[in-house]
Amino acid sequence: MKRLNTVIAYGLILPACGPIVVFMLSVVGMAVSQSFGLFNFSGQDQFSLTYWHQLQINPQFWRAFYYSARTATLSALLAVALAYPLALWLRTPFPGSTLVSSLLKAPLMIHGLVAALLFINIISWQGFLNLVLLKLGVITQPLRLQNDSFGIGVIFLQVWKQMPFALLILSGAVRSIGEDLFYAARDLGATPWSCFRRVVLPLTLRALQVSLILIFIGAAGDLSFQVVAGPAAVNSLAQFMLRMQATGEGGWHLAAVVAVVLMVLSFIGSLLLAGLVQLFVTLDKRL
């Protein structure tokens, strides 16, 4: 009977999940095939490793790879680091908590490109921040904050945009923890930090991992923030993929190689982040 119920449950979700899985596998299969010279839209199909070799020896490709990996990692870690204490603070309702929670989640309703353009108005050469610092006498000439080489502006935008998403996930996990556990931890002499390490973190580990994975994947493949506020001398993988697509003959295959690398980076990078968090919690329990 139990096996029959399982079959029925999977049968009910198949009409919804089946087309999504088929579509995703088709897209991934097409990208992988095109990266090896197949499914050529403008010429003869021919299996080849030429396109992979061309990008392997291209230093701009590796700069784009390391830049995207670094930006995605820092964005995910900082967004979650900000969302965690906010989720704990908003766990217990207080006067105005609903308003504060709504304001913190407001960036979810703003499109990324609009947010990037607004951000540029603040940090540009004649932007609001430079004008304020000049008026206060803090600086004598405007600071170059837009299109900085490290990508601080992009990381700031990613954290501002993605932190509410992490807050939404972590808040649900934190609120699901019974108050009795906190009372018991305090009665046993646990400090707030120990209570967080021993109670909150293990019980919200899955929500933390989901937040890191989703934010990492979104930041690694982002294009709008990179185009508006990213470094002028370094491309992200998404920008580099567009450049390759416009190179003429073989451009689609080169872009497909970058797309496959971006998918692999998103998959492995998110798993590494989730795995490191799991390892940290496991080691912390043994200490």
N, C-alpha and C positions, 0 to 999 in steps of 0.2 A: 504493500500500500504506500509506504514511504517513497519507494522508487517511482511509483506511478505519479505521486504528487510532484516529485522533482521534474519528471518528464513534462507534466502539464505546465508547471511554472516556466520552464524553458520554452515551451511551445507558445506561451502567452507573450513572452518578450521577444520572440524571434521576428514577428512582423515589424517591430519597431527597430530592433538592433541589427537585424539582418542586412537591410539596405545600407545602413551606415557602415557596417564592417566591410561589405562588398565594395562600396565606393572608396573607402580609405585604402583598402588593399589594391584597388585598381590604380589609384593615384600614386601610391608608393611604388607599385610594380612598373608603372609607366616611367617614373623618374629614374629608377634604377636601370631600366632598359635603355633609356635615352642616354644615360651617363656612359654606357658602353657602345654607343653608336647605333643603336637600334631605334626603330620607330622614327626614322628620319623624315621630316616633313618636306624637305627641299631636295633630297637626293636619294641615293641608293643606300639601303640598310646594309651595314657591315659591322660586325663585332670588332671592337678595337679598344685598346687601353690607352690610346693616344691622348684622349681628353683628360684622363686621370694623371697622366705623366706631365702634361702641360701645366696643370695647376700645382702639381707636386713640386715643380721647380720654380714656381712663381712666388717671389717673396711677398708680394702684396696680398696673395691669398692667405698666407700664414699669419700676416699681420692682422688681417680681418678676422681670422679664426681666433687668435689669442685675444683680440679686442672684444669680440662677441662673448667669448667664454668668461672673461674677466667681468665685463659689464653685467652679464646675466647672474653670475655668482654673487657679486656685491649687491646687486639690486634685490635678489631673493633674501639674502641674509639680513640686510638692513630693514627691509620691509617687515619681515617677521619679527626682528628684534624690537621694532617700534610697536607692532600690533600686539605682542604678548602682554606687556604691562598695561596697555590700554584695555585689552580684553579683561584682565584681572580687575582693573579699576572700575569698569562698567558692569562687572558681574553682579554686584549688589546695587539695586536701584536707589537713587537719591534724587532730590529735587533738581530737575534740569538734565537728568541723565539721558532721557529720550532725545532731547534737543542736541546734546553733545554728540550722541551716537549718530544722529542724522547728519550733523555737520561733518563728522569724520568720514562718513560714507558718501558724501556729496561727489567726490571725484569720480565715482563709478558712473555717474550720469553725464560726465563731460567727455566728449570724444578726444582721443589722444592727440590728434592734429591740432584741435582748438587749444588744448592745454599747452602744447608746445609753443604755439604762437603767442599765447598769453605770457608764458614764461620768458620768451625772448624780449617782450616789452619791459620786463623787469630787469633782466641781466645784460641787455645790449649796451653798446658803448655810450649811448645817450638814454639809457633806460632808467627806471625809477630808482633802483638800488644805487647806481653810480651818482645820480643827481642828489640823493639824500646824503650819501657819504661826502660828496663835494661841499654841500651846504653846511654840513656839520664840521667840516675841516679835518675829517679823518684821513682823506687822501687829497693829493694835489692835482692829480690827473685821473681820468677814468680808468678803471681796471678792465682788462680783457677777460670777460667771463663767458662770452658766447663762443661756441665751437672750440673749447679748450682741448688740448691734445690728449688728456687722460680720459675725457668723457664724463667729467663730474656733472655737467649739466644734464646729460642723458640719465645718469644714475639717479640724480635728484628727481627728475621727472618720473622715472620708473617707480621709485619708492613712493612718491606722492600719489601716483595712479594705482599702484598695486597694493599699498598698505591697507586701504579699506577692504579690499578683497580678502586679504589674510585675516583682517580683523573680523570679518563676517564669519569665516570658517572657525577661527579660534574661539570666538565668543560663544558659539553653540557648544563647542567641546568643553569650555570652562564652566559654563552654566549647568552642564549635565553632571558636574561633580557635586555630590551631596555635601551639605554643610556639616554633617556629622563627621566627615573625614577631617575637615579643618579643625573642628573642636577636639577630636581625638589627638591630632598632631600637636596642638597647643598644649593639651594636658600632659603629653609625654615630653614636653620641654623643647619642642621644635621651634627654631627661629623662623622668621618669614622666608629667608633664603632656603633653609632646609625643607620647609613646607613646600616651596616651589619645586625643589629638586626631587624630593621623595614622593610627593603627592600629585602636584599639578602636571609636571613634565611627563611622567610615565603615563598618566591617564589621558593626556592630550597629544601623545606622540603621533598618532595617526593623522590627526588634524594638522599638526606641525609639518609632517612629511608631505601631505597633500598640498599645503600652502607653498612650501618650497618648490615642489615639482611644477605646479602650475605657473608660479611667478617666473621660475627659471626658463621654462619653455616660452612663455610670452615675451620675456625680455630678450632672449637669444634671437628670436625671429622678428623683432620689432623693426619697423621701417620709418614710421612717421616721426618719432622722436629723433632718430638718427639723421634724417634728412634736414630737419629744422635746427636741431641743437647739437648735433654730433660733431666730432672733430673734422676739420677740413682736409687733413692729410691722411686720415685712416678711414676706411670703409668698414661697416659691419658686414656680416655675411649676406644679409638681405640686400644691401646696396651693391655688394660685389656681384651677386647673382644677376641683378639687373644690368650691370655693366657688361657681364659676359654675354648675356642674351642679345645685347645690341652690337656685338663685335662682328656680325656678318656670318659668313659660312662657318658652321660648327658652333655658332653661339648658343643654340638651344642645348647642345650636348654639354658644353662647358657649364652652362647655367644648371643643367641637370646634375652635374657632378657637385656643384656647390650646394644644391638643394639636398642631395643625399648626405653630404657632410653635415649640413645644418640639422637634418633629422637625427643623424647619429650623435651629434653633439647634444641635442636636446634630450635624447634618450639616455645616453651614458652619464651626462652631467647631472641630470635630475636624479638618476639612481644613485650616483655617488653622494650627492647631498643628503638624500634620504638615508643612505647606508651609514654615512658618518654620524648623523644624528642618532640613529639606532645604536651604533657602536658607543657613542658617548653616554647614552642612557644606560646601556648594559654595563659598561665599565664603572659608571657612577654607583650603580647598585652594589657592585662587588667591593667598593671601597668602604 
